[in-house]
Structure formats: structure tokens, C-alpha cells
Amino acid sequence: ARAIMDRFKFVKADYLALLGYAGYQQEKIEEALRLDPLNPGAHHYLIHLNESNGKIPAANVHAENFVKASPSTSHAQHMYGHILPQLGRWTEAADVFLKAHNVHLNEFKTEGIQP
């Protein structure tokens, strides 16, 4: 799974969708998920890919799994938070963004960085 995802290290799924490679890329990224169902990189790319194609419920599934895979990463929380309003879940989104903020502050603390 990691080898598959390493090929996409510098490529964003939303740009791939614009270039017309979305189907091929999605197939490869889903292959990575079959090998590692909680691969955070794969879920992150699929959030962008599905969101850019208007598939918000699918993006939400990957956002939930991104949080499961990386609960102490502020970006995972953020990605979930910005999908929720598109589903009309505004209050939950606000709670998730607050959690993302707190996780981010904890990341700073862990790294010894002053916010």
C-alpha cells in the first residue's frame, strides 16, 4: 500500500481529476486501501477526489476514515470538518474544527513550538 501511495506523494487528487486521470488514480488509490484499509494518504486523496467530483457522501466516508487513521493529526480533523457543512451538518462541523484547533495546539506543544 505504501509503495502505491508513494507514487502520488507530490500529486493532488483534485488536480488529477481536472487532468482527466481521476478514474485511473482512484483505482490505484483504492488498491492501496484494499492492502491497508486505514491508509491515511489514500483516504486524504479520496476526500479531495470525491469532493471535486461532487460526491460528498463518498468524501465523508473517507474523511471519517482519515480521522480514524490519524486521530492526533489536525489536518485529518480539518478535512472532516470541511466536508460536514456540505452535508448540512454545521454544528458538528464547528465542533470538529474546534477539535482540529485543539489537536493543532497539542501538536505544537509536543514539538515544543510556541503557537
SVG drawing of the C-alpha trace seen along z (x, -y; Angstrom):
<svg xmlns="http://www.w3.org/2000/svg" viewBox="-28 -31 38 37">
<polyline fill="none" stroke="black" stroke-width="0.4" points="0.0,0.0 2.8,-2.4 4.6,-1.8 1.4,-2.6 0.8,-5.8 4.4,-6.9 3.8,-7.3 1.2,-10.0 3.3,-11.8 3.5,-15.1 0.2,-14.9 -3.1,-16.0 -6.2,-14.1 -8.2,-17.2 -5.6,-18.2 -5.7,-14.7 -9.5,-14.9 -9.0,-18.1 -6.5,-16.4 -8.8,-13.5 -6.9,-10.9 -9.4,-10.5 -10.6,-7.0 -7.1,-5.5 -5.9,-7.3 -8.9,-6.3 -8.4,-2.7 -4.8,-2.7 -5.6,-4.5 -8.4,-2.1 -6.0,0.7 -3.8,-0.8 -6.9,-0.7 -7.5,2.9 -4.0,3.6 -4.2,1.1 -7.8,0.1 -6.8,-2.8 -4.0,-4.2 -4.3,-7.9 -2.8,-9.1 -5.3,-7.1 -8.2,-8.5 -6.9,-12.0 -6.6,-11.8 -10.0,-10.2 -11.6,-13.0 -10.3,-15.5 -11.1,-13.4 -14.7,-12.7 -15.3,-16.3 -14.0,-17.7 -16.4,-15.4 -19.4,-16.4 -19.5,-13.0 -19.8,-14.5 -21.2,-11.4 -18.2,-9.3 -15.8,-12.1 -17.4,-12.0 -16.7,-8.2 -13.1,-8.8 -13.0,-11.8 -14.3,-9.7 -11.7,-7.0 -8.9,-9.6 -9.8,-10.7 -9.8,-7.0 -6.4,-6.5 -4.9,-9.8 -6.8,-10.9 -4.0,-13.0 -3.4,-14.9 -5.0,-18.3 -5.3,-18.1 -7.4,-14.9 -9.8,-16.7 -9.8,-19.7 -10.6,-17.6 -13.6,-16.0 -14.7,-19.4 -14.8,-21.0 -16.9,-18.1 -19.6,-18.3 -21.1,-21.6 -21.6,-20.3 -23.9,-17.7 -25.7,-20.3 -24.0,-19.3 -23.0,-22.8 -23.0,-22.3 -20.9,-19.1 -18.5,-20.9 -18.0,-23.6 -17.2,-21.0 -14.8,-19.2 -13.0,-22.5 -12.6,-23.2 -11.2,-19.7 -8.8,-20.3 -7.7,-23.5 -7.0,-21.8 -5.2,-18.9 -3.1,-21.5 -2.2,-23.2 -1.2,-19.8 1.0,-19.2 2.8,-22.5 3.2,-21.5 4.5,-18.1 7.0,-19.7 8.0,-22.4 6.7,-25.2 5.1,-28.3 1.7,-28.9"/>
</svg>
